[in-house]
Amino acid sequence: MPILPVIQGHSSYFYFGHHEVVVLFLEWTINTVPALIGSCIGVFAIAMLYEGLKVWREMLIVRTQDSKKAASNSYIISSLGNMFSPIIFLSRDQICNCMHALQSLLHIVQVLVSYGLMLVFMTFNVWLCLSVAFGAGAGYFAFGWRRPITVDRNEHCH
């Protein structure tokens, strides 16, 4: 009978079990089928909301850029950079404002949720992995059509 490799108490292969599955915290341990189903629903919802968060951040970025363009273009582009990468100097008002603080806070939340979903996937439990994948797909279906930016420069998980 072959011995299956285990790394730090976690499986290094995909499995379908529901006994002693530690999701993110020791307190979040799955031991029953109802606990597995509830965890899958929760992970699905988190993955779906993660996609919504990404779209919301993009919408805020576009809205902020549009309002700046409408007000005035106060960027000073220096000729110190070459034509492919000009140096852009931002005023203190452009950096220290409520919208930038909100974007920074949302970025922290986005990073934390994305790494949390990655760690859930790394449990190698097939049901939890499918919940992450289908939740992200459902979230993209629900929110992706509203994406104002087609290239996601803020993505950390792909």
Order of alpha helices (4+ residues) and beta strands (2+ residues): beta-beta-beta-beta-alpha-beta-beta-alpha-alpha-alpha
